[in-house]
């Protein structure tokens, strides 16, 4: 079964001429298929690849490149040897540095756990001290009640004694009553002083326990964690210093390796030159022998060669004659076609092409002649033509189409203004998108902005006008010609032009 032939426009050479996102649907589909297959992805140009794929391609190309011109050792080989040497010298130190960092980080957690337990004990001590203080205050209050009860009992005893003395003598001894009262006041004062002393001691103990739990303990924890974290930082700095030393070693290794390889290549080239010179002498001798061997049959071969050359010359002459005849006929047809497209500039057929007039019927041509005779009566001056008709004739004679009317001009101005607005909005929503991509999306109705779900499809011609103004400050000659061929006058539209200051663009 014959292998299917790929069309020319789908060949890799033609695809690589395109820009990403451009081309026909079939071309874009084939590009996607080539990209999806790792076995064919290398056929496409770099611009079709993603940033990651481009980096991979650059890495592969770098790895395949010789370390010095003419060497058989690639950059990949150098990298392998460099890594092996660095691992041999710094592998153990790097592993130890990693273990040091891990142990220091574990110590940070252990230090925090130790101080958490320490702070919990301090808070428990603070709670116990508060409980002891409360119990002391309760005991003092009970003692005060007991003292007051004792004073009441003493007062009763003294009162009974006084009544007995008063019954016997007729008068109460005032000194006994006063002594009992003084003793009661003294006991109460001593009890209050003792309670105040206990209250002060309890408050001091509570404050001290609070200071330990909320000031001293957290401060000690912060100092411990800071010291432990400082050890982690030192270990990390040591590993960083080791990495810098390793990087210097690797760079020095590469430089020395390349210098030695360059010397080896140079020595090989010198040896190769000598070998080539010896081989050249051998080849000269063998060539002389072959020349001598062919000398006997040279005449017969030369005669056969002349016969073959004569036949080839005759065939080439026949092909050239046929080609010249074909080209001459094609050129004659091209000239005839060009003459047929020429437009009459005067007479009854002004504004019409020659082949158009030839395709008219006799009645149609007569109508044009009659209209011309009305405007140009024999022996008199031609009737003046109004400016609008003359403008229409001139426009048609120059561009081959009739100019559009005022409503179409107004609609075109509105459409161009809308296209400029959408271009600005899409640019604001997609700062990295190219102007050409924005114009393609607007022309196909695929453009979107952050504040609009979908942008209506715009007229491609008006989008091109808006893109020229946005990029160059005026429309290019190619764009102006397209407007004219569509019946729009650039001057009537009021569009700015830049002449030769900007690229002409495709017509």
CORNORUR-V504601 format. One record per residue. PHI is phi in whole degrees, 0 to 359 (none if undefined). NEAR is the number of other C-alpha atoms within 12 Angstrom. D_CENTER is the distance of its C-alpha to the mean C-alpha in Angstrom with 1 decimal. Layout:
# CORNORUR-V504601
phi: <PHI:PHI>
near: <NEAR:NEAR>
d_center: <D_CENTER:D_CENTER>
This chain:
# CORNORUR-V504601
phi: <none:292:287:296:270:280:302:299:288:254:290:297:298:287:296:289:279:276:259:306:90:259:97:285:297:296:294:295:295:293:299:295:295:296:292:289:261:301:283:243:297:291:286:272:290:299:292:275:272:287:305:293:292:298:294:298:298:295:295:297:298:295:296:277:284:297:296:221:303:91:272:267:268:267:297:295:297:297:298:297:292:297:296:296:295:294:294:295:273:243:299:295:296:294:296:295:298:296:294:298:296:298:292:294:294:294:296:299:294:295:297:299:295:299:290:297:295:299:293:296:296:296:292:294:299:297:293:296:296:295:293:298:297:295:294:297:297:293:295:297:298:296:296:298:296:294:297:298:295:298:297:293:295:299:297:294:297:297:295:294:296:294:296:294:295:294:291:279:253:90:211:273:288:293:294:294:297:293:295:294:294:295:296:296:294:295:298:295:295:296:297:295:296:296:295:295:298:297:297:295:298:296:296:298:296:294:297:296:296:295:296:297:285:245:237:293:300:302:297:297:296:298:297:296:295:297:295:295:293:297:296:297:298:297:295:294:294:297:294:297:297:296:295:295:297:295:299:296:297:296:295:296:299:298:298:294:297:295:298:295:292:298:295:296:297:297:296:295:295:297:294:293:298:296:295:296:296:295:295:296:297:296:297:296:296:295:297:298:294:293:298:295:290:276:297:290:254:292:294:294:293:294:294:296:294:295:299:294:293:296:297:296:296:296:294:296:297:296:295:295:296:296:295:297:297:295:297:298:296:295:296:296:294:297:295:295:295:295:295:292:274:295:256:293:257:210:85:294:257:301:91:245:285:295:293:292:294:295:277:282:281:298:294:293:295:296:299:295:294:298:295:290:295:296:282:230:294:299:76:227:281:293:294:295:264:294:301:296:294:294:299:296:295:297:296:292:294:274:245:81:223:277:289:284:277:299:303:293:298:297:297:295:300:297:294:295:298:295:298:297:297:294:299:296:293:295:298:294:282:227:300:273:279:287:294:297:294:298:298:295:294:294:289:259:76:252:281:220:230:294:259:218:295:204:261:301:296:257:295:303:295:288:296:296:299:296:294:299:295:292:268:243:82:188:275:282:302:298:292:298:295:296:298:297:294:267:95:257:267:298:292:294:290:73:270:284:235:237:61:273:282:230:301:290:75:275:281>
near: <3:4:5:6:9:14:14:11:21:24:21:25:17:22:31:27:20:23:22:24:22:20:20:17:14:18:28:25:18:27:37:22:20:25:25:19:14:15:11:16:26:25:25:33:25:23:24:28:26:18:12:13:21:20:15:17:23:17:15:16:16:18:19:20:21:22:28:24:19:19:26:20:25:24:26:21:22:30:26:18:19:28:22:16:22:27:21:17:18:26:19:15:22:26:18:18:26:23:19:23:27:21:20:26:26:19:23:27:21:19:24:26:17:21:25:22:18:23:28:19:20:26:26:19:24:27:21:19:25:25:18:21:27:21:17:24:25:17:19:25:22:17:22:26:18:18:24:25:17:21:25:20:17:25:24:17:17:25:22:18:22:24:19:16:17:16:13:12:12:11:14:20:22:17:13:20:23:18:17:26:24:17:21:25:22:17:24:26:17:19:24:23:17:21:24:19:18:24:25:17:21:25:23:18:24:28:21:23:27:26:20:25:29:23:18:20:27:25:18:22:28:22:18:24:27:21:20:25:26:20:23:27:21:19:25:25:18:22:27:19:18:25:23:16:19:25:20:17:22:27:20:17:23:27:18:17:26:28:18:18:25:22:18:22:22:18:16:18:17:14:14:16:14:14:14:15:14:14:14:15:14:14:14:14:14:14:14:14:13:15:14:13:12:15:14:12:14:15:12:13:14:15:13:14:14:14:14:14:14:14:14:14:14:14:14:14:14:14:14:14:14:14:14:14:14:14:14:14:14:14:14:14:14:14:14:15:16:15:16:19:21:23:28:24:19:16:19:24:29:28:30:32:28:22:18:22:26:15:14:17:12:12:12:17:22:16:17:22:21:17:19:22:20:18:20:19:15:11:8:11:12:15:14:15:17:11:11:16:15:17:22:25:26:25:29:28:26:25:28:26:25:25:31:26:19:16:13:18:25:18:18:33:28:20:26:31:26:25:38:30:23:38:41:28:25:33:27:19:18:19:15:12:19:20:29:26:26:38:36:28:32:37:26:19:21:20:31:26:24:15:13:14:12:19:25:20:23:33:27:26:32:38:40:41:43:40:37:34:29:27:22:24:18:28:38:33:28:26:36:35:25:26:32:28:24:25:27:36:34:31:15:21:31:18:28:22:26:21:18:14:13:19:19:21:20:12:16>
d_center: <47.5:45.8:42.0:40.2:39.1:35.5:35.6:34.7:31.9:30.3:30.8:27.9:29.0:28.7:25.4:23.8:24.9:22.7:19.3:16.8:18.0:21.3:24.7:27.1:26.6:28.4:26.2:22.9:24.7:25.8:22.4:21.1:24.2:23.8:20.2:21.5:24.3:23.6:26.9:25.9:22.2:23.2:24.9:21.9:20.2:16.9:15.1:15.8:14.1:10.8:8.9:11.1:14.1:13.7:13.8:16.7:18.5:18.3:19.6:22.4:23.4:23.6:25.7:28.0:28.6:32.0:32.0:34.3:35.4:38.2:37.6:37.5:35.4:31.7:28.9:28.6:32.4:32.0:29.3:31.6:34.5:32.7:31.5:35.0:36.6:34.3:34.9:38.6:38.7:36.3:36.0:38.9:37.8:34.3:35.9:38.3:35.7:33.9:37.2:38.0:34.9:35.6:39.2:38.5:36.1:38.8:41.3:39.3:39.7:43.3:44.1:42.7:44.8:47.9:47.6:47.0:50.3:52.0:50.9:52.1:55.5:55.7:55.0:57.7:60.1:59.4:60.3:63.4:64.5:64.2:66.2:68.9:69.1:69.5:72.3:74.1:74.0:75.5:78.2:79.1:79.5:81.8:83.9:84.3:85.6:88.1:89.3:89.9:91.9:94.0:94.9:96.0:98.2:99.8:100.5:102.3:104.4:105.3:106.2:108.5:110.2:110.7:112.3:114.6:115.6:116.0:118.3:120.4:120.5:119.5:116.5:113.0:111.9:109.1:107.9:106.9:104.7:103.1:102.4:100.7:98.5:97.5:96.7:94.5:92.5:92.2:90.8:88.3:87.2:86.7:84.8:82.4:81.9:81.1:78.6:76.9:76.7:75.1:72.6:71.6:71.2:69.1:66.8:66.4:65.6:63.0:61.4:61.2:59.7:57.2:56.2:55.8:53.7:51.4:51.4:52.6:51.0:47.4:47.7:48.7:45.8:43.3:44.9:44.9:41.2:40.3:42.2:40.7:37.1:38.1:39.1:35.7:34.0:36.5:35.7:31.9:32.6:34.9:32.3:29.8:32.7:33.3:29.7:30.0:33.4:32.1:29.3:32.0:34.2:31.5:30.9:34.6:35.1:32.7:34.4:37.9:37.0:35.7:38.8:41.1:39.5:39.8:43.5:44.0:42.5:44.7:47.7:47.0:46.7:50.1:51.7:50.2:51.7:55.1:54.8:53.7:56.7:59.1:57.6:57.9:61.6:62.0:60.2:62.6:65.6:64.4:63.7:67.1:68.6:66.7:67.8:71.3:71.0:69.7:72.3:74.9:72.9:71.1:73.6:73.3:69.5:69.4:71.7:69.5:66.4:68.2:69.0:65.4:64.1:66.7:65.6:61.9:62.8:64.8:61.9:59.4:61.9:62.3:58.5:58.2:61.0:59.5:56.1:57.8:59.7:56.6:54.6:57.6:57.9:54.2:54.5:57.6:55.9:52.9:55.3:57.2:54.1:53.1:56.6:56.5:53.4:55.0:55.7:59.1:59.0:62.6:65.5:65.6:62.4:60.2:56.5:57.0:56.0:58.9:57.8:57.5:61.0:62.3:60.9:62.7:66.0:69.2:69.3:65.7:66.5:69.8:68.0:65.8:69.0:70.9:68.0:68.0:71.8:71.7:69.4:71.5:75.2:77.6:79.3:77.2:73.9:70.8:69.8:66.9:63.6:61.7:58.3:56.2:57.9:57.7:53.9:53.4:55.5:53.7:50.2:51.4:53.0:49.9:47.2:49.2:48.3:49.7:47.7:46.5:48.3:47.4:45.9:43.4:42.6:42.0:39.8:37.8:37.3:36.2:33.7:32.2:31.8:30.2:27.7:26.9:26.4:24.1:21.9:21.6:20.8:18.1:16.5:16.7:15.2:12.3:11.7:9.3:11.9:14.6:18.1:19.5:17.3:18.4:22.0:21.9:20.9:23.6:26.1:25.7:25.5:22.1:20.4:19.6:19.0:18.7:22.4:23.6:23.8:24.2:25.1:28.4:28.4:29.1:31.5:29.6:32.1:31.5:27.7:28.1:30.4:28.0:25.1:27.6:28.6:25.0:24.1:27.5:29.7:32.0:32.5:32.7:36.1:34.8:33.7:37.1:38.9:37.2:38.3:41.8:42.0:41.1:43.9:42.0:43.2:40.5:43.2:44.2:40.6:40.3:37.1:36.2:36.3:35.2:37.5:36.6:34.0:31.3:30.5:33.1:30.8:32.2:35.4>
